[in-house]
Amino acid sequence: MFSRSSKLALTATLSCLLLSSALPGVVAAQGAPVTAGPTVETVPTLGPKPFIDYFRPMPPAALSTTAWGAKEVGPRDPANGLEDAGMTRWNYWDGQILKGADGRYRMFASRWDQALGHKAWGESLAVGAISDTLFGPYRDTGLTWPDNQGGRGHNVTALKTHDGRYAAVVSETRDGDVFVSDGIDGPWRQLGTISLDQSRFQLVKTPGDVAIRNDPAAKPARAANFSVLLRPDGAYQIVPRSGQILISRTGILGPYAVMGDSVYRGLEGVPQRDMRAFEDPVVWHSGGWYHIVVNQWRERRAYHLISRDGIAGWKLQGLAYEPGADFIRNADGTVNHWNKLERPGVVVENGHVVAMTFAVVDTPKDEQTGSNGHGSKIIVVPFDGAALDRDLAMVMGR
């Protein structure tokens, strides 16, 4: 008989072998040197295969070779997700999707003038978009709260609350402001700003910063990269850029207790160098597990973590995605390689993830100086979350 640890070790070894044969692009990317950094290690896998292997091909579509973007992106479907087709007006970012009672899909995004280049993201305004299908095309419906700071909003996310309302949360350019509406299309009003309980730990800016303990008066970091979840137990959970766990049992505004230091710190399999480069976490619950996917922007690689209670006991499940891998596959077998994949979001239907959203850029951000045919958009990629949850249940047990 094998012990549980032996089984997991054997599973991880087999997964790496399967990944090597099935996704040569992934292995090449893992073994390649990162610009101005050390060699990137192979990511261990806890389940039968890594998160990246559960992405599914894009829906059949007419692919364009003349759409804006770098040639490295490859032929793509301009109708997928949300974009400025001519790249003459807007860069789009964020992109959380919720399904309305009418069966149509709403996207919560942000946009700014593309002529100003990528570095003008701080001027972002929150916008809505709508589509008859999950994968698009999404039509920009305008500013979400035009009469509140002119619509200001970046790092926009959205969820349905415990009382059936809809909520949109803004961080980075606003300090955790929460907007609510009785209907998915608005009108939206500001409910308030998220508050913190730092009696145990301070909220810090990045996973590379060490939280002060037992000092409620410690100055918290500015709200950034908030991912917000209504948990099955009725509490609200936030995972910010720092990778700390924030829990509120008194509503979406909090106060949120900062439960500890970053869950990435000291976690086996997660590189501990350059911890300040981790960002854009997304948290959700499916298959009896809490999940986090977090991006390491400098190494352009994301990791998938799982936990039973969403607070402690986090484990690295495996590689989530990376731009150099051949995982954004079109129905005809061609692949797309965007330079950066950021602001991941999940679409959960019937208890499983069915798609992920990404804010993507076609070139390095410094090369996006405005009106040069390069920019950002939001893509929607199919995902087999039912298979992921089933496989984790088989290997890890319920």
N, C-alpha and C positions, 0 to 999 in steps of 0.2 A: 504493500500500500504506500502511496505517496502522501507526504504531509501536505497541508494546504500551501505552505510556502514553496514547496517543491513544485506543486502543480502550477502556481503562479509564475515561478521562474521558467518552467518548461513552456508555458503559454507565451510568455514574453519572448523567449527565444524563437519559437515557431512563428510568432507574429512578425518578428524582424525579418525572418527568412521569406515569409510570404510577401512582405512589403518590398523586399529586394527584388523579387521576381515579378511582382505585379505592377509596381510603380517605379521604374528605373529613374524617372525624373525626380522622384522624392529622394532616393538614395544619393543621386548626384548632388542635389541641393544640400543634403545633410552633410556630405563629405567635403563640400566646397568651402574655401576660406571666405569669411565675411570681410567686407571692406573695413579697413582700420580696426580689425578685431581678430580674435583667435578662431581656430577651426571650430565649426559647429558640430557638436556631438550627435550621434544617433539617439533619438528619444526612445526610452523604454516604453513598452506597451503593457498595460495591466490586463486588458481584456483580450479576446481572440484577434482583434485587429484594431488599429488606431482610428480615432475620430475621422481623420481625413478620408478613410476608405469608405465611409458611409455617404459621401456626396454622390448624387445621381446626375446623369446627363441632363443638360438643359432641354426644355421642350423643343420639338422640331420648329424651325423658323427659317426665314430667308436671311442668310448672313450677308453682311455688307463688308466690302473691302475698301469702301470710300468714306466710311464714318470717321469722324475726328478721332485722333489718337495716334500714338506711336505704332510703328509697324510691328513691334514685338507683341502687341496685344493680340494681333491676328484677326481673321474674319470674325465678326461678331454680330449679335442681334441688337440693333439700336432700340428696339421696342421692349427689351427686357429692362424692368426697373424704371428708374426716373432719370432723365437727362435732358439737357438742352441740345437738341439734335444738331444744331449748327454751331454750337459752342460760341455763340455771339452775345449771350446775356448772362447766364448763370452757371456757377459751380454749385453742385448739390452735395450734401453731406448728411450723416446720421441715417435715418431710414427705417425706424421701427414700424412694423405693419400690424394692424388690428383688423379683424373681420367684423363688418357691421351686421346688424340683424337683417338687412336687405340682401345679404350674400355677397356684397361688394367689399373690396378691400381698401382700407385707408392707410396711407403712409404718412408718418410724422417725420419731417425732414427739416433741414435748414439750407439756406442758399445765400450766396453773396455774388457781387458783380465780378464776372470772370476777367474783365479787363484790368482789374486790380491785382490779379495773380493770386496764388494760393495763400500767400502770407496775409492776405486781407480777411482770413477766416474770422477774425475777431469782430468783423462787421456783420456777421451772420444774422439773418432774420428767420424766425420759425415759420414754416409753411406746411400746408397740407397737400396731399395728392390722393387721387382716387383711381381705381382700376376695376374693371369687371372681372378680371382674373388675377390670381395670386402673382403671376410672374410679369404682369404688365401688358401693354404700356400704362404707366401712371401719368395722369394729367394734373399738373400743378393747379391747385384751386385757390392759391393766394395766401396771404398772411394769416396765421392762426389767431393771433391777438393783436390786430393792427393798432388798437388804441392804448396799448400798454407798452411804454418805452419804444413806440414805433414798430413793435413786432419783434424786438430783440430776442435772440435765442440761438444757442449753439449747444452741442451735446444734448440734443432733444431726445427724450424717450417717452414711451406712453404705455399705459396699462389700464385694465378695468379694475375698479376698486371694490371693496367688500360690500358696498351698498348699491352696486350696479351702475355707478357713474363712471365716467371716463376721466383719466388724469394724464396730464403731460407734465414732465419734470425737466427743468433746464438747469444745467450746471456749466462750469467753465466760465461763461460770460455773465452768468447770473448765479447767485449763491444758493442754489437749490430751490428755486422758485417752483411752486406747484400750481398748475392751472387745472380747473375741473369744468366738466360740462355734463348735462343730463343726456345729451345725444352725442354720437360720435363725430358729427359734423359741426358741433358748437351750438350756440356761442360759448366762448371760453371766458372764464373769469379767474382772477388770481385768488386762490384759496389762502395762500400764505407762503412762508419760507420754512424749509426743513430745519429743525433744531436738533441739537446733539446732547447726549449725556456722556461726558468724559470723566465720570467719577472713577473709572478703572483704567482707561487708556485714552490717550490723545489721538485725534485724527491727524494723520500726517499726509504730506503731499504725494510721496511715491513710496514704493516698497523698499527703496534704498534708504529711507529715513526711519530712524528708530523712535517709536512712540514713547512719550513720557508717561509714567504710570502714576496712578493715584493722585492726580493733581487736576481737579475740575477746572481750575483757572488757567490751565495751559492753553495757549492760543491755538485754535484748530486751523488746519490748512483750509484753503478755499475749496468749495465744492467743485469736483472735477470728475468727469467720466462716470457719473452716477448711473449704475444699472439697478433698476428697482423691480422687486418681485413681491407679489401678494402670495405668501406662503400657504400651503394647505392647512396649517394650523390657525390661519387668520391673522398672523403677524405680518408686518412688512419688513423686507430685508433689502438693504442697499449694499452693493459692493462698489466702492469708489476706485479711483486710479491706484490707491495705495494697496489694494488687495485686502483691506481689513473688512471684517464683517460687522455691519451695523443693523441692529434689530429694534423695531418699534412695535409694542403691543398696545399702543394707544392711538393708532391711526396713521395716515400717510404723512402727516406733518411731524410726527415724533412726539417727544424726543426719542432719538435713536441712540441706544446704548452702543458705544464702541466696545466690541467684545474682546478685542485682543490686537496683537501685532499683525502684520501682513501674513496671510496664510501661505504665501509663497516662500517666506523666509525659512530656510533649513529644510524645505520639502525635497525629499529624495527624488532625483531626476530632473528637477528644475534648476537650470544654471544659476548660480549665486553671484556671478560677476555682473556688473552693469545693471544692478537691480532698479536703478532709476529709469531705465528704458522700458519697463513693463507699463502697459496702459490698456485702455479700452476693454475692461472686463465686461462680460455679459453673463448673468446668472439666471438659471431657470430650474424647474423641478419636473422630472419625468422618470417613469420607470422605477419609482421608489428611491431615486437619488436626487440630490442637489448637484447641479453642474455649474462649473465656471469655465469659460474659454477666455484666455487672456493673451494679448499680443505683446511680443517683444519687438518694438518698432525698429531698433537699430539692427538687429539680426534678421528682421523680417520673417518671424516665425511665431506661431501661436501654439499654446498648450491647453490641453483639456484636463480638468481636475474634477473629481467626484467626492461627495461626502454624504453620509447617511442623514445627518441632522442639519447640514448647511452651515454649521458653526465651527465644529472641530472635526478632527479625523480626516482631513483632506488627503487625497491620494492623487498622484499623477496618473491619468489613464493613458495618455499618449499624445502624439502629435495631432494638433487640431487642423492646421493648414499652414501653407507657406506659398508665396507668390511663384516660386520657381517650380513647384510641383504641377503635374498634369492633372489637376482635379476639377478645373472648370472646363468640362467637356461638352461640346455641342453634339447634337444628335448624329451628325455625319462623321464624328470622330475627331474633328479638329478641336484644338484646345485654345484657351485664352490665358495669357499671362499679363496681368496688370502689375505695374511696378509696386504698388502698395495696396494692401487689403486692410482697411481699418474700420472702426466703429461697427463690429459685428452685432447682429441682432438675430433673434430666433422667432420663428412663427410656429406656434404650438397649436395643433388641431387634434382633437380626440385623444389628448394626453401625450402626444408624441411630436417631436420636431419634424416638420414637413419641408421647411426651407430655412435658409440663413440669408440675411441681407448683409451687404458690405458697402461701405463708401470706398470707392476705388479711384486711384489716380494712374495715369498712363505713363508718366515719367517721374523722376525724382522731383520732389516738391520745389526745390530751388530752381528748377528749370521751367516752372510754370509761372511766368512773369506777366501773363495776361495777353489775350488776343493773339496767341501764337499757335492756335490749333490744338492746345493741350489743356486738360482740366480734370474735373472730377465728376462722378455720377454715382448712382446707387444701383447695384445689381442684386438680383434675387436668384439664389442657387438652390435647386432641389436637394433634399436631404432625407435619408431613410432613417428617421429617428425610431421608428417601430423596431427595426432590426437592431439598432444600437441598444435599445432598452432590453430587448429579448436576449441579446448576447451577454450583456452585463448580468442579467438575472441568472443565466446558465452558469457563468463562471464565478460570479461573486455571491450568488445566492440572494434570496429576498430577505 
